[in-house]
Amino acid sequence: MKDNQKTKKQLIEELNMLRQKVAALEIAGSQPVATGLRDASKAQQEDNAAKPKRKESRSFQEEKLNLVIEEAGLTSWDWDIEHDRKVFNVIWAEKLGYTLEEFNSSLQEFSLDYFQHPEDLPAAQQAMKDCLTGKTSIYRAEYRLRTKTGDWKWMLALGKIIERNAEGKPTLMAGVNLDISERKQAEEALRESEARFRRTFDQSPIGAAIVSLDYRFVRVNEALCCIMGYSEEELTSLGFADITHLDHLATDMEQVRRLEAGEIERYVTDKRYIRKDGSVVWGHLSVCIVKDTAGRSLYFLPMIEDITERKRAENALQLTQFTMDHAVDSIFWVRDDARFV
């Protein structure tokens, strides 16, 4: 039951260790147990007596190895390099939608390269070459395999040379494949989501920025640069306090504190900003804090709409209303055609 609770990474590590132990047992099993203190007959007798124990130990290790592979849902393979023979377990075939007999039959008709996606083949072949020549100790490659229905499944292949001849040349290699299709799908979905965000961010008609937790601009869009009069490079060298009117800075810092503390989810306000040329621009600010799945804060995401013209109109209207309310004499408006408004 404990093996079932292990992670796939732990199972793979245990698998590699077990394969090395099996290889060591095979080498040990081929050497006679004899010393100069014993005659050949006695050594042979002791060796014969030890063989059942070695066989039993090897059988136990292989059973444990197969259990690890089965519990982890791994596809295993062995490659007799000298005779170019490959052996795959039944899980390998099932992952691709075949019975083991169908898969072996397909291998006889096609090479293993037939099942690999042509775009992934060069990198996988290079990784194998590096392992066989000793450049790397572990064969590691990610590639797509063709299923019986013509679809593709992503696999992570891990292999190791477990036997060499007297000249040191590799003669036997063994490894496992892990189905990583779900991980690849998640990565692709994340890339698409990030691409959509970038398009929305960059093409937004209102100013947008990504602000770090130390209140520095990390990324800004073109609309925000236009509002503030800075280039993207200039703006990303500043913090939000550098462009905020002093009358609003204390309030901003308090609301940021509340955002970080989780007291509010969004801060919305109208405030003044200082442009690069020193002029004042009014902006409608809406800012939230983006967090990861564990609830840790990542960055601030402010959206700023230029409302300068609206504020001017509001101020003009307020001034007109104040003038009318406090005028001593009568006030009236005349149109261009001399008619009263």
C-alpha contacts under 8 A as a table, 3 or more apart, distances in Angstrom:
res1	aa1	res2	aa2	distance
1	M	4	N	5.30
1	M	5	Q	6.96
2	K	5	Q	5.28
2	K	6	K	6.82
3	D	6	K	5.35
3	D	11	L	7.99
3	D	68	V	7.40
3	D	71	E	7.55
4	N	71	E	6.48
4	N	72	A	7.96
6	K	10	Q	6.18
6	K	11	L	6.59
7	T	10	Q	5.23
7	T	11	L	6.31
8	K	11	L	4.92
8	K	12	I	6.08
8	K	72	A	6.01
9	K	12	I	5.13
9	K	13	E	6.28
10	Q	13	E	5.10
10	Q	14	E	6.15
11	L	14	E	5.05
11	L	15	L	5.95
11	L	68	V	6.40
11	L	69	I	7.78
11	L	72	A	6.66
12	I	15	L	4.86
12	I	16	N	6.27
13	E	16	N	5.25
13	E	17	M	6.33
14	E	17	M	5.06
14	E	18	L	6.09
14	E	68	V	7.98
15	L	18	L	5.12
15	L	19	R	6.17
15	L	65	L	6.29
15	L	68	V	6.81
15	L	69	I	7.39
16	N	19	R	5.13
16	N	20	Q	6.30
16	N	160	K	7.96
17	M	20	Q	5.19
17	M	21	K	6.28
18	L	21	K	4.96
18	L	22	V	6.15
18	L	61	Q	6.92
18	L	65	L	6.39
19	R	22	V	5.04
19	R	23	A	6.18
19	R	65	L	7.59
19	R	162	I	7.50
19	R	174	A	7.95
20	Q	23	A	5.02
20	Q	24	A	6.14
20	Q	162	I	6.55
21	K	24	A	4.96
21	K	25	L	6.14
22	V	25	L	5.01
22	V	26	E	6.21
22	V	58	R	6.40
22	V	61	Q	6.79
22	V	62	E	7.38
23	A	26	E	5.07
23	A	27	I	6.34
23	A	162	I	6.05
23	A	163	E	6.97
24	A	27	I	5.16
24	A	28	A	6.04
25	L	28	A	4.96
25	L	29	G	5.85
25	L	54	R	7.40
25	L	58	R	6.71
26	E	29	G	5.01
26	E	30	S	6.47
27	I	30	S	5.33
27	I	31	Q	6.88
28	A	31	Q	5.48
29	G	32	P	7.72
29	G	51	K	7.44
29	G	54	R	6.85
32	P	43	A	7.59
32	P	44	Q	7.44
32	P	47	D	6.29
33	V	43	A	6.06
33	V	44	Q	7.51
33	V	46	E	7.17
33	V	47	D	5.58
34	A	38	R	6.61
34	A	39	D	7.91
34	A	40	A	7.23
34	A	43	A	4.84
34	A	44	Q	7.63
34	A	47	D	7.99
35	T	38	R	5.65
35	T	39	D	7.95
35	T	43	A	7.63
36	G	39	D	7.27
38	R	42	K	6.33
38	R	43	A	6.32
39	D	42	K	5.56
39	D	43	A	6.29
40	A	43	A	5.07
40	A	44	Q	6.08
41	S	44	Q	5.14
41	S	45	Q	6.28
42	K	45	Q	5.09
42	K	46	E	6.26
43	A	46	E	5.19
43	A	47	D	6.06
44	Q	47	D	4.97
44	Q	48	N	6.11
45	Q	48	N	5.14
45	Q	49	A	6.22
46	E	49	A	5.02
46	E	50	A	6.15
47	D	50	A	5.07
47	D	51	K	6.29
48	N	51	K	5.32
48	N	52	P	7.75
49	A	52	P	6.66
49	A	53	K	7.83
50	A	53	K	5.40
50	A	54	R	6.32
51	K	54	R	5.03
51	K	55	K	6.00
52	P	55	K	4.98
52	P	56	E	5.96
53	K	56	E	4.96
53	K	57	S	6.01
54	R	57	S	5.04
54	R	58	R	6.02
55	K	58	R	5.11
55	K	59	S	6.00
56	E	59	S	5.05
56	E	60	F	6.16
57	S	60	F	5.12
57	S	61	Q	6.25
58	R	61	Q	5.08
58	R	62	E	6.13
59	S	62	E	5.11
59	S	63	E	6.14
60	F	63	E	5.12
60	F	64	K	6.18
61	Q	64	K	5.09
61	Q	65	L	5.99
62	E	65	L	4.87
62	E	66	N	6.08
63	E	66	N	5.15
63	E	67	L	6.18
64	K	67	L	5.01
64	K	68	V	6.27
65	L	68	V	5.18
65	L	69	I	6.31
66	N	69	I	5.04
66	N	70	E	6.05
67	L	70	E	5.08
67	L	71	E	6.00
68	V	71	E	5.25
68	V	72	A	6.06
69	I	72	A	5.25
69	I	73	G	6.10
69	I	74	L	5.24
69	I	75	T	7.29
69	I	76	S	7.32
70	E	73	G	5.11
70	E	74	L	6.42
71	E	74	L	7.85
73	G	91	I	7.27
73	G	178	L	7.63
74	L	91	I	6.94
74	L	92	W	7.67
74	L	176	V	6.18
74	L	177	N	5.82
74	L	178	L	5.43
74	L	179	D	7.62
75	T	88	F	7.41
75	T	89	N	6.30
75	T	90	V	7.66
75	T	91	I	5.26
75	T	92	W	4.54
75	T	176	V	5.34
75	T	177	N	4.96
75	T	178	L	6.61
76	S	88	F	5.93
76	S	89	N	5.63
76	S	91	I	7.76
76	S	92	W	6.86
76	S	174	A	7.60
76	S	175	G	5.76
76	S	176	V	4.19
76	S	177	N	6.27
77	W	86	K	6.94
77	W	87	V	5.48
77	W	88	F	4.46
77	W	89	N	6.46
77	W	174	A	5.75
77	W	175	G	5.47
77	W	176	V	6.06
78	D	86	K	5.64
78	D	87	V	5.17
78	D	88	F	6.68
78	D	172	L	7.35
78	D	173	M	5.80
78	D	174	A	4.33
78	D	175	G	6.53
79	W	84	D	6.77
79	W	85	R	5.74
79	W	86	K	4.46
79	W	87	V	6.49
79	W	172	L	5.76
79	W	173	M	5.08
79	W	174	A	6.15
80	D	83	H	5.73
80	D	84	D	5.41
80	D	85	R	4.99
80	D	86	K	6.24
80	D	171	T	6.17
80	D	172	L	4.89
80	D	173	M	6.70
81	I	84	D	4.72
81	I	85	R	6.80
81	I	170	P	7.05
81	I	171	T	4.90
81	I	172	L	5.52
81	I	173	M	7.12
82	E	171	T	5.42
82	E	172	L	7.62
88	F	92	W	6.31
88	F	93	A	7.68
89	N	92	W	5.60
89	N	93	A	7.14
89	N	100	L	7.51
90	V	93	A	5.26
90	V	94	E	6.25
90	V	99	T	7.24
90	V	100	L	5.33
91	I	94	E	4.96
91	I	95	K	6.02
92	W	95	K	5.33
92	W	96	L	6.81
92	W	177	N	7.98
93	A	96	L	5.38
93	A	97	G	6.36
93	A	98	Y	4.95
93	A	99	T	5.70
93	A	100	L	5.24
93	A	103	F	5.82
94	E	97	G	4.87
94	E	98	Y	5.25
94	E	99	T	6.09
94	E	100	L	7.37
95	K	98	Y	7.53
95	K	147	T	7.79
96	L	145	L	7.67
96	L	146	R	7.04
96	L	147	T	4.33
96	L	148	K	5.97
96	L	153	K	7.78
97	G	147	T	6.04
97	G	148	K	5.38
97	G	149	T	7.52
98	Y	101	E	7.84
98	Y	102	E	5.73
98	Y	103	F	5.72
98	Y	148	K	6.45
99	T	102	E	5.15
99	T	103	F	6.20
100	L	103	F	5.10
100	L	104	N	6.12
101	E	104	N	5.24
101	E	105	S	6.09
102	E	105	S	5.05
102	E	106	S	6.15
103	F	106	S	5.02
103	F	107	L	6.26
104	N	107	L	5.02
104	N	108	Q	6.44
105	S	108	Q	5.19
105	S	109	E	6.53
106	S	109	E	5.04
106	S	110	F	5.80
107	L	110	F	4.98
107	L	111	S	5.54
107	L	112	L	6.29
108	Q	111	S	7.06
110	F	113	D	7.88
110	F	114	Y	6.12
111	S	114	Y	5.61
111	S	115	F	7.85
112	L	115	F	5.66
112	L	116	Q	7.10
113	D	116	Q	5.18
113	D	121	L	7.39
114	Y	117	H	7.82
114	Y	146	R	7.97
115	F	145	L	5.17
115	F	146	R	4.81
115	F	147	T	7.61
116	Q	120	D	7.06
116	Q	121	L	6.33
116	Q	143	Y	6.93
116	Q	144	R	5.74
116	Q	145	L	4.63
116	Q	146	R	6.20
117	H	120	D	5.44
117	H	121	L	6.25
117	H	143	Y	6.95
117	H	144	R	5.34
117	H	145	L	6.11
117	H	146	R	7.00
117	H	152	W	7.93
118	P	121	L	5.14
118	P	122	P	7.69
119	E	122	P	7.16
120	D	123	A	5.86
120	D	124	A	6.38
120	D	142	E	7.68
120	D	143	Y	5.32
120	D	144	R	6.87
121	L	124	A	5.15
121	L	125	Q	6.04
121	L	143	Y	7.37
122	P	125	Q	5.16
122	P	126	Q	6.15
123	A	126	Q	5.11
123	A	127	A	6.19
123	A	141	A	7.43
124	A	127	A	5.13
124	A	128	M	6.31
124	A	140	R	7.99
124	A	141	A	5.44
124	A	142	E	7.21
124	A	143	Y	7.12
125	Q	128	M	5.11
125	Q	129	K	6.17
126	Q	129	K	4.97
126	Q	130	D	6.15
127	A	130	D	5.15
127	A	131	C	6.38
127	A	139	Y	6.04
127	A	140	R	6.50
127	A	141	A	6.51
128	M	131	C	5.17
128	M	132	L	6.22
128	M	139	Y	5.85
128	M	140	R	7.87
129	K	132	L	5.17
129	K	133	T	6.12
130	D	133	T	5.35
130	D	134	G	6.17
130	D	135	K	4.85
130	D	136	T	5.64
130	D	139	Y	7.74
131	C	134	G	5.18
131	C	135	K	5.79
131	C	136	T	4.78
131	C	137	S	5.79
131	C	138	I	6.10
131	C	139	Y	5.48
131	C	160	K	7.75
131	C	161	I	7.93
132	L	135	K	7.63
132	L	161	I	7.65
132	L	170	P	6.76
133	T	136	T	7.80
134	G	137	S	6.26
136	T	139	Y	7.09
137	S	160	K	6.83
137	S	161	I	7.87
138	I	158	L	6.89
138	I	159	G	5.84
138	I	160	K	5.20
138	I	161	I	7.88
139	Y	157	A	7.39
139	Y	158	L	5.39
139	Y	159	G	4.72
139	Y	160	K	6.06
140	R	156	L	7.22
140	R	157	A	5.51
140	R	158	L	4.74
140	R	159	G	6.66
141	A	156	L	5.87
141	A	157	A	5.21
141	A	158	L	6.92
142	E	154	W	7.00
142	E	155	M	5.63
142	E	156	L	4.57
142	E	157	A	6.22
143	Y	154	W	5.62
143	Y	155	M	5.52
143	Y	156	L	6.79
143	Y	157	A	8.00
144	R	152	W	5.72
144	R	153	K	5.18
144	R	154	W	4.33
144	R	155	M	6.01
145	L	152	W	5.37
145	L	153	K	5.22
145	L	154	W	6.39
145	L	155	M	7.13
146	R	149	T	7.98
146	R	150	G	5.76
146	R	151	D	5.80
146	R	152	W	4.75
146	R	153	K	6.63
147	T	150	G	5.19
147	T	151	D	5.33
147	T	152	W	5.90
147	T	153	K	7.06
148	K	151	D	7.43
153	K	179	D	7.21
153	K	180	I	7.78
153	K	181	S	5.68
154	W	179	D	6.05
154	W	180	I	5.37
154	W	181	S	4.64
154	W	184	K	7.14
155	M	177	N	6.04
155	M	178	L	5.47
155	M	179	D	4.70
155	M	180	I	5.35
155	M	181	S	6.93
156	L	177	N	5.42
156	L	178	L	5.05
156	L	179	D	6.49
156	L	180	I	6.39
157	A	175	G	7.26
157	A	176	V	5.94
157	A	177	N	4.38
157	A	178	L	6.52
158	L	175	G	5.39
158	L	176	V	5.46
158	L	177	N	6.28
159	G	173	M	6.84
159	G	174	A	5.51
159	G	175	G	3.82
159	G	176	V	6.41
160	K	173	M	5.65
160	K	174	A	5.70
160	K	175	G	6.16
161	I	164	R	7.66
161	I	170	P	6.41
161	I	171	T	7.78
161	I	172	L	5.98
161	I	173	M	4.27
161	I	174	A	6.50
162	I	170	P	7.87
162	I	172	L	5.78
162	I	173	M	5.48
162	I	174	A	6.78
163	E	170	P	6.00
163	E	171	T	5.58
163	E	172	L	4.94
163	E	173	M	6.94
164	R	167	E	7.61
164	R	168	G	5.21
164	R	169	K	5.17
164	R	170	P	4.26
164	R	171	T	5.05
164	R	172	L	6.86
165	N	168	G	5.21
165	N	169	K	5.52
165	N	170	P	6.56
165	N	171	T	6.36
166	A	169	K	7.47
170	P	173	M	7.51
179	D	182	E	7.92
180	I	183	R	5.23
180	I	184	K	6.24
181	S	184	K	5.09
181	S	185	Q	6.09
182	E	185	Q	5.02
182	E	186	A	6.13
183	R	186	A	5.07
183	R	187	E	6.17
184	K	187	E	4.97
184	K	188	E	6.12
185	Q	188	E	5.06
185	Q	189	A	6.10
186	A	189	A	5.05
186	A	190	L	6.11
187	E	190	L	5.03
187	E	191	R	6.20
188	E	191	R	5.02
188	E	192	E	6.20
189	A	192	E	5.13
189	A	193	S	6.11
190	L	193	S	5.01
190	L	194	E	6.09
191	R	194	E	5.10
191	R	195	A	6.08
192	E	195	A	4.99
192	E	196	R	6.19
193	S	196	R	5.15
193	S	197	F	6.20
194	E	197	F	4.99
194	E	198	R	6.12
195	A	198	R	5.07
195	A	199	R	6.24
196	R	199	R	5.15
196	R	200	T	6.13
197	F	200	T	5.10
197	F	201	F	5.84
198	R	201	F	4.98
198	R	202	D	5.83
199	R	202	D	5.29
199	R	203	Q	5.80
200	T	203	Q	5.40
200	T	204	S	5.64
201	F	204	S	5.47
201	F	208	A	6.54
201	F	221	N	6.60
202	D	221	N	5.12
202	D	222	E	6.77
203	Q	221	N	7.68
203	Q	222	E	7.91
204	S	207	G	7.11
204	S	208	A	7.48
204	S	221	N	7.79
204	S	223	A	7.19
205	P	223	A	6.15
206	I	223	A	5.61
206	I	224	L	6.87
206	I	303	M	6.90
206	I	304	I	6.03
206	I	305	E	5.13
206	I	306	D	7.43
207	G	220	V	7.75
207	G	221	N	6.40
207	G	222	E	7.34
207	G	223	A	4.69
207	G	224	L	3.81
207	G	225	C	7.54
207	G	227	I	7.27
207	G	303	M	5.63
207	G	304	I	4.74
207	G	305	E	6.05
207	G	306	D	7.98
208	A	220	V	5.95
208	A	221	N	5.69
208	A	223	A	7.32
208	A	224	L	6.01
208	A	301	L	7.32
208	A	302	P	5.90
208	A	303	M	4.60
208	A	304	I	6.20
209	A	217	F	6.82
209	A	218	V	7.38
209	A	219	R	5.48
209	A	220	V	4.31
209	A	221	N	6.43
209	A	224	L	7.58
209	A	301	L	5.97
209	A	302	P	5.74
209	A	303	M	6.84
210	I	217	F	6.10
210	I	218	V	5.45
210	I	219	R	5.07
210	I	220	V	6.50
210	I	299	Y	6.58
210	I	300	F	5.88
210	I	301	L	5.11
210	I	302	P	6.97
211	V	214	D	7.88
211	V	215	Y	5.61
211	V	216	R	5.35
211	V	217	F	4.55
211	V	218	V	5.45
211	V	219	R	7.16
211	V	240	F	7.94
211	V	299	Y	5.69
211	V	300	F	4.92
211	V	301	L	6.38
211	V	302	P	7.66
212	S	215	Y	5.14
212	S	216	R	5.29
212	S	217	F	6.45
212	S	218	V	6.29
212	S	298	L	7.43
212	S	299	Y	4.88
212	S	300	F	6.31
213	L	216	R	7.44
213	L	297	S	7.84
213	L	298	L	7.06
213	L	299	Y	5.55
213	L	300	F	6.96
215	Y	239	G	5.54
215	Y	240	F	6.13
215	Y	241	A	7.80
216	R	236	T	7.23
216	R	237	S	7.52
216	R	238	L	6.02
216	R	239	G	4.02
216	R	240	F	6.35
217	F	220	V	7.02
217	F	235	L	6.87
217	F	236	T	4.77
217	F	237	S	6.92
217	F	238	L	6.16
217	F	239	G	5.58
217	F	240	F	6.89
218	V	236	T	5.65
219	R	232	E	7.96
219	R	236	T	6.36
220	V	224	L	6.52
220	V	225	C	7.19
220	V	232	E	6.47
220	V	235	L	7.50
220	V	236	T	7.11
221	N	224	L	5.63
221	N	225	C	6.60
221	N	232	E	7.54
222	E	225	C	5.08
222	E	226	C	6.30
222	E	232	E	7.43
223	A	226	C	5.16
223	A	227	I	6.33
224	L	227	I	5.03
224	L	228	M	6.19
224	L	304	I	7.31
225	C	228	M	5.30
225	C	229	G	5.63
225	C	230	Y	5.14
225	C	231	S	5.80
225	C	232	E	6.21
225	C	235	L	7.25
226	C	229	G	5.12
226	C	230	Y	6.90
227	I	275	R	7.61
227	I	281	V	7.72
227	I	306	D	6.72
228	M	243	I	7.97
228	M	273	Y	7.72
228	M	274	I	7.24
228	M	275	R	4.63
228	M	276	K	6.34
228	M	281	V	7.85
229	G	275	R	5.80
229	G	276	K	5.44
229	G	277	D	7.34
230	Y	234	E	5.88
230	Y	235	L	5.78
230	Y	275	R	7.72
230	Y	276	K	6.11
231	S	234	E	5.16
231	S	235	L	6.13
232	E	235	L	5.20
232	E	236	T	6.14
233	E	236	T	5.40
233	E	237	S	6.59
234	E	237	S	5.39
234	E	238	L	7.08
235	L	238	L	5.40
236	T	239	G	7.64
238	L	242	D	6.26
239	G	242	D	5.44
239	G	243	I	7.47
240	F	243	I	5.69
240	F	244	T	6.34
241	A	244	T	5.05
241	A	249	L	6.82
243	I	273	Y	5.46
243	I	274	I	4.99
243	I	275	R	6.75
244	T	248	H	6.84
244	T	249	L	6.29
244	T	272	R	6.56
244	T	273	Y	4.66
244	T	274	I	6.02
245	H	248	H	5.68
245	H	249	L	6.51
245	H	271	K	7.75
245	H	272	R	5.49
245	H	273	Y	5.18
245	H	274	I	5.98
246	L	249	L	5.16
246	L	250	A	7.72
247	D	250	A	7.39
248	H	251	T	5.50
248	H	252	D	6.13
248	H	271	K	6.58
248	H	272	R	7.31
249	L	252	D	5.06
249	L	253	M	6.22
250	A	253	M	5.25
250	A	254	E	6.39
251	T	254	E	5.22
251	T	255	Q	6.31
252	D	255	Q	5.20
252	D	256	V	6.10
253	M	256	V	5.03
253	M	257	R	6.19
254	E	257	R	5.08
254	E	258	R	6.43
255	Q	258	R	5.01
255	Q	259	L	6.24
255	Q	267	Y	6.62
256	V	259	L	4.97
256	V	260	E	6.23
256	V	267	Y	7.88
257	R	260	E	5.17
257	R	261	A	6.15
258	R	261	A	5.01
258	R	262	G	6.15
258	R	263	E	5.11
258	R	264	I	6.00
259	L	262	G	5.19
259	L	263	E	6.04
259	L	264	I	5.32
259	L	265	E	6.18
259	L	266	R	6.94
259	L	267	Y	7.53
259	L	288	C	7.21
259	L	289	I	6.67
260	E	263	E	7.71
260	E	289	I	7.31
260	E	297	S	7.47
261	A	264	I	7.91
262	G	265	E	6.63
264	I	267	Y	7.28
265	E	288	C	6.20
265	E	289	I	7.41
266	R	286	S	6.89
266	R	287	V	5.69
266	R	288	C	4.67
266	R	289	I	7.57
267	Y	285	L	7.74
267	Y	286	S	5.71
267	Y	287	V	5.32
267	Y	288	C	6.51
268	V	284	H	7.50
268	V	285	L	5.52
268	V	286	S	4.42
268	V	287	V	6.56
269	T	284	H	5.97
269	T	285	L	5.34
269	T	286	S	6.74
270	D	282	W	7.04
270	D	283	G	5.73
270	D	284	H	4.47
270	D	285	L	5.97
271	K	282	W	5.77
271	K	283	G	5.56
271	K	284	H	6.56
271	K	285	L	7.20
272	R	280	V	6.41
272	R	281	V	5.65
272	R	282	W	4.49
272	R	283	G	6.11
273	Y	280	V	5.73
273	Y	281	V	5.29
273	Y	282	W	6.18
273	Y	283	G	7.03
274	I	277	D	7.98
274	I	278	G	5.72
274	I	279	S	5.87
274	I	280	V	4.91
274	I	281	V	6.42
275	R	278	G	5.19
275	R	279	S	5.40
275	R	280	V	6.13
275	R	281	V	6.87
276	K	279	S	7.45
281	V	306	D	7.23
281	V	307	I	7.82
281	V	308	T	5.67
282	W	306	D	6.07
282	W	307	I	5.43
282	W	308	T	4.63
282	W	311	K	7.22
283	G	304	I	5.79
283	G	305	E	5.29
283	G	306	D	4.66
283	G	307	I	5.30
283	G	308	T	6.86
284	H	304	I	5.48
284	H	305	E	5.04
284	H	306	D	6.55
284	H	307	I	6.39
285	L	302	P	6.74
285	L	303	M	5.80
285	L	304	I	4.70
285	L	305	E	6.74
286	S	302	P	5.69
286	S	303	M	5.27
286	S	304	I	6.61
287	V	300	F	6.83
287	V	301	L	5.52
287	V	302	P	3.99
287	V	303	M	6.12
288	C	300	F	5.85
288	C	301	L	5.48
288	C	302	P	6.50
289	I	297	S	6.74
289	I	298	L	7.35
289	I	299	Y	5.85
289	I	300	F	4.39
289	I	301	L	6.05
290	V	297	S	6.02
290	V	298	L	5.58
290	V	299	Y	5.47
290	V	300	F	6.02
290	V	301	L	6.89
291	K	294	A	7.68
291	K	295	G	5.42
291	K	296	R	5.20
291	K	297	S	4.30
291	K	298	L	5.15
291	K	299	Y	7.30
292	D	295	G	5.31
292	D	296	R	5.45
292	D	297	S	6.61
292	D	298	L	6.66
293	T	296	R	7.44
307	I	310	R	5.18
307	I	311	K	6.19
308	T	311	K	5.15
308	T	312	R	6.25
309	E	312	R	5.05
309	E	313	A	6.23
310	R	313	A	5.13
310	R	314	E	6.16
311	K	314	E	4.97
311	K	315	N	6.03
312	R	315	N	5.09
312	R	316	A	6.06
313	A	316	A	5.05
313	A	317	L	6.12
314	E	317	L	5.10
314	E	318	Q	6.12
315	N	318	Q	5.01
315	N	319	L	6.07
316	A	319	L	5.09
316	A	320	T	6.16
317	L	320	T	5.08
317	L	321	Q	6.15
318	Q	321	Q	5.10
318	Q	322	F	6.08
319	L	322	F	5.07
319	L	323	T	6.11
320	T	323	T	5.09
320	T	324	M	6.21
321	Q	324	M	5.16
321	Q	325	D	6.09
322	F	325	D	5.12
322	F	326	H	6.17
323	T	326	H	5.34
323	T	327	A	5.68
324	M	327	A	5.33
324	M	331	I	7.11
327	A	330	S	7.12
327	A	331	I	7.50
332	F	340	F	7.26
332	F	341	V	7.37
333	W	340	F	5.91
333	W	341	V	5.37
334	V	337	D	7.87
334	V	338	A	5.70
334	V	339	R	5.54
334	V	340	F	4.46
334	V	341	V	5.50
335	R	338	A	5.33
335	R	339	R	5.32
335	R	340	F	6.14
335	R	341	V	6.19
336	D	339	R	7.30
